[in-house]
Amino acid sequence: MTDGENRPTMRESANVDAETVASFGDEWTRFDQSALSENELIRAFSLYFKIFPWSSLPQNPEGFDMGCGSGRWARLVAPRVGRLNCIDASEGALSIARRTLASHENVHFYHALADAVPLRCASQDFGYSLGVLHHIPDTEAALRACVDLLKPGAPLLIYLYYRFDNRPLWFSLLWRASEVVRAIISRLPGPFKSLATDVIALLIYFPLARLALLGERLGLRVRNAPLYFYRDKSFYAMRTDSRDRFGTPLEQRFTRSEIDMMMQRAGLTDIHFLEEEPYWCAVGRKS
C-alpha cells in the first residue's frame, strides 16, 4: 500500500462491527465529556500519554487520533502539534468532536475506518489510538493500518484492554462473570442501555471505588481491589466508563505479550509499556 487512494472505502472494508460503531455514536452523544472537569481531564491525559515521546517529535508535527470519539484527548493534543487528523467510524461521534474542537483550526476530521483513512501512507509524524482498536473485529489488521500511516521512526501510542494477566485469578473470574451482564445490556436499545449502565455506575462503580479510596487513605493495601482505578474519579467518569464497558457489543482483551507481538508484527520497534494503570498502554516506533 503506497498512498491513501489505494485504501478500501468505508463500504469495501469488512473490518468493522456496525453495532459497535452505532453504540459509540450513541455513547459520545450522551457523554460528550463537557461535564468532565478540566483538572480530571488533564489528570487522565497525563496517565495515558505518560510514555509518549513528545520531545522527539519534529517541529509542527502532523499526526492522527484514530477513533477520536468525543475529541477529549485531541483537545489537549491539538495545541502541541502542527496538524491533527481526527478519525472516527461514527458520524455521530465526529459531530461531537467537531463541536469540542471548534476553536482548533489545525484539526481536520475524517469519517473513516482504520483501514480506509484518506491519508497518504508514511505521511504522519505520530499517531495514537486509545481504547479503540480492541473494538474492531481484527485488531491486529487495524493496528497495521495505523502503522502504515506513519513515517519511519514515528511513534504510535495505543491503549488496549488487558486480559488481567498481571492480576490474581479471581480478578479474571470476576470479569468473566461480568461478561454475561455485558452480553445482555449491550443488546438493549439506547435509552435502556444507558439506564442500566447508570445503575451499575451508581450501585457498583461508585461504592467500590470510594471504598478503595477510603482503604488507601487508611494505609491499607488496596491496589488489587475491584475498581481501584476509579477511586478518585468523578461519578460522571464512572458513568461514561460503565456505558463503555457494559454497553459495547464488541470488546476484546489481550495480554501484554500478545500486544507486544502484535506491535512487532505490525512493524513497530522500540516498544515500551506503561508500568501502571491503565493497562495496557504501549508506545512503539515504526521501523
C-alpha positions in Angstrom: 0.0 0.0 0.0 1.6 3.3 -1.1 -1.0 6.0 -0.6 -4.5 6.8 0.6 -6.0 6.3 -2.8 -5.3 2.6 -2.6 -7.1 2.1 0.8 -10.5 0.5 0.8 -13.6 2.7 1.2 -15.9 2.5 4.2 -18.2 0.2 2.2 -15.4 -2.0 0.9 -13.8 -2.6 4.4 -15.1 -5.7 6.3 -13.1 -4.9 9.4 -15.9 -3.2 11.3 -18.7 -4.1 13.7 -21.6 -1.8 12.7 -23.4 -2.3 16.0 -20.4 -1.3 18.0 -19.9 1.8 15.8 -23.5 2.8 16.4 -23.2 2.2 20.1 -20.2 4.6 20.4 -22.1 7.2 18.4 -24.9 7.0 21.0 -22.4 6.9 23.9 -20.5 10.1 22.9 -23.7 11.9 22.1 -24.9 11.1 25.7 -21.4 11.6 27.3 -19.8 14.4 25.3 -17.3 14.9 28.2 -18.3 18.6 28.6 -19.2 17.8 32.2 -15.8 16.4 33.0 -13.7 19.0 34.9 -10.5 20.3 33.3 -8.5 19.0 36.2 -9.8 15.5 35.8 -9.3 15.5 32.0 -5.7 16.6 32.4 -5.0 14.0 35.0 -6.4 11.3 32.8 -4.5 12.7 29.7 -1.3 12.7 31.7 -1.7 9.0 32.6 -2.4 7.8 29.1 0.3 9.9 27.5 2.9 9.4 30.2 5.2 7.3 27.9 4.5 9.3 24.7 7.8 10.8 23.4 6.7 14.4 22.9 10.3 15.7 22.9 11.3 13.6 19.9 8.6 14.9 17.5 9.7 17.2 14.7 8.6 20.9 14.7 4.9 21.4 13.8 4.3 17.7 13.5 1.3 16.2 11.7 -0.4 13.2 13.3 -3.6 11.3 13.8 -6.1 10.4 16.5 -7.6 7.0 15.4 -11.1 6.7 16.9 -11.2 10.2 18.3 -14.7 9.8 19.9 -15.7 13.0 21.6 -12.4 14.6 20.9 -11.4 14.8 24.6 -7.7 13.7 24.0 -7.5 15.7 20.8 -8.4 18.9 22.7 -5.1 18.6 24.7 -3.0 17.3 21.8 -4.0 19.9 19.2 -2.2 22.9 20.9 1.0 20.9 20.9 1.2 20.0 17.2 1.0 21.5 13.7 -1.9 19.4 12.4 -4.1 16.8 14.0 -6.2 14.4 11.9 -9.2 13.1 13.9 -10.6 9.9 12.5 -13.7 8.0 13.6 -16.1 5.5 12.1 -19.1 7.1 13.8 -20.5 10.2 12.2 -22.3 10.8 15.5 -19.0 10.8 17.4 -17.4 13.0 14.9 -20.2 15.6 15.2 -19.4 15.8 19.0 -15.6 16.0 18.2 -16.2 18.9 15.8 -18.1 20.8 18.5 -15.4 20.0 21.1 -12.6 21.1 18.8 -14.3 24.0 17.1 -11.7 26.5 18.3 -8.8 24.5 16.9 -8.1 25.4 13.3 -5.3 22.8 12.9 -7.7 19.9 13.5 -9.2 18.0 10.5 -11.9 15.4 10.6 -12.3 12.1 8.7 -15.3 9.8 8.8 -13.5 6.6 8.1 -12.5 3.1 9.3 -8.9 2.4 10.5 -8.0 0.8 7.2 -9.9 3.3 5.0 -8.4 6.6 6.1 -7.9 9.0 3.1 -4.4 10.0 4.2 -1.2 9.1 2.4 0.8 6.2 3.8 4.0 7.1 5.6 2.8 10.7 5.9 2.3 11.1 9.7 4.8 12.2 12.3 2.9 10.5 15.2 -0.3 8.7 15.9 -2.3 7.5 18.9 -5.4 5.3 19.4 -6.7 4.9 22.9 -9.3 2.4 23.8 -10.4 1.9 20.2 -8.6 -1.0 18.4 -10.0 -3.7 20.7 -13.5 -2.8 19.5 -12.5 -3.7 15.9 -13.0 -7.3 14.8 -9.4 -7.8 13.5 -7.5 -5.6 16.0 -4.1 -6.6 14.5 -5.1 -5.6 11.0 -6.4 -2.2 12.3 -3.1 -1.7 14.1 -1.1 -2.4 10.9 -3.3 0.1 9.1 -2.3 2.7 11.8 1.4 1.9 11.4 1.0 2.2 7.6 0.2 5.9 8.1 3.4 6.6 10.0 6.7 7.9 8.7 9.7 5.6 9.6 10.7 6.3 13.2 7.4 7.9 14.1 5.8 6.9 17.4 2.4 5.2 17.8 0.7 5.2 21.3 -2.0 2.6 21.9 -4.2 1.6 24.7 -5.8 -1.9 24.6 -7.9 -3.6 27.2 -5.8 -6.0 29.3 -6.8 -9.6 30.0 -5.9 -9.3 33.7 -2.6 -11.1 33.0 -1.0 -9.1 35.9 -3.9 -9.8 38.4 -4.9 -12.6 40.7 -7.1 -15.4 39.2 -10.2 -14.1 41.0 -9.9 -10.9 39.0 -10.2 -12.7 35.7 -13.1 -14.9 37.0 -15.0 -11.7 38.1 -14.5 -10.3 34.6 -15.9 -13.5 33.0 -19.0 -13.2 35.2 -19.4 -9.6 34.2 -19.3 -10.7 30.5 -22.7 -12.2 31.0 -24.1 -8.9 32.1 -22.5 -7.1 29.2 -23.9 -9.6 26.7 -27.4 -8.7 27.9 -27.0 -4.9 28.3 -25.2 -4.3 25.1 -28.2 -5.6 23.1 -30.6 -3.2 24.8 -32.0 -0.1 22.9 -30.0 3.1 23.6 -32.1 4.6 26.5 -32.5 1.3 28.3 -28.8 0.6 27.8 -27.8 3.9 29.4 -30.2 3.4 32.2 -28.8 0.0 33.0 -25.2 1.2 32.9 -26.0 4.3 35.0 -27.4 1.9 37.7 -24.2 -0.2 37.5 -22.2 3.0 38.0 -24.3 4.0 41.0 -24.6 0.7 42.7 -21.2 -0.9 41.8 -18.6 1.5 40.5 -19.2 4.3 43.0 -19.3 2.4 46.3 -16.4 0.1 45.4 -14.3 2.9 44.1 -14.9 5.1 47.2 -14.2 2.1 49.5 -10.8 1.7 47.7 -10.1 5.3 48.3 -11.0 5.0 51.9 -8.8 2.0 52.3 -5.9 3.8 50.6 -6.3 6.7 53.0 -6.2 4.3 55.9 -2.9 2.9 54.7 -4.3 -0.4 53.5 -3.0 -2.3 50.5 -5.9 -1.9 48.1 -4.3 -1.8 44.7 -5.9 -5.1 43.7 -9.3 -4.0 45.0 -12.0 -4.0 42.2 -12.4 -0.6 40.6 -9.4 0.8 42.4 -8.6 2.8 39.3 -11.8 4.8 39.8 -11.1 5.6 43.5 -10.5 9.3 42.7 -12.7 9.6 39.6 -15.9 11.6 39.3 -19.3 9.9 39.1 -19.5 11.3 35.5 -16.3 9.4 34.6 -17.7 6.3 36.2 -21.0 6.6 34.2 -19.0 7.1 31.0 -16.9 4.0 31.6 -19.8 1.9 32.8 -21.5 2.7 29.5 -18.4 1.9 27.6 -17.7 -1.4 29.5 -21.2 -2.8 29.6 -22.9 -1.2 26.6 -20.4 -2.0 23.8 -21.3 -5.1 21.7 -17.7 -6.0 20.7 -14.9 -6.0 23.2 -11.6 -7.9 23.0 -8.9 -8.2 25.6 -5.2 -9.0 25.2 -2.2 -9.9 27.4 0.9 -7.8 27.5 2.8 -10.4 25.5 0.1 -10.6 22.9 0.1 -6.8 22.4 3.9 -6.8 22.2 3.8 -9.4 19.5 1.1 -7.7 17.6 3.0 -4.4 17.6 6.1 -6.1 16.4 4.3 -7.9 13.6 2.7 -4.5 12.6 6.2 -3.1 12.1 6.8 -1.3 15.4 10.1 -1.4 17.3 11.5 0.2 20.5 8.3 -0.8 22.3 7.6 0.4 25.8 4.7 -0.4 28.1 3.3 1.8 30.8 4.0 0.0 34.1 0.9 1.3 35.9 -2.8 1.6 35.2 -4.4 2.0 32.7 -3.3 -1.5 31.4 -2.0 -1.8 28.7 -0.7 1.4 27.3 2.2 1.0 25.0 4.2 3.0 22.5 6.4 1.9 19.7 8.2 3.4 16.6 7.7 2.4 13.0 10.8 0.5 11.8 
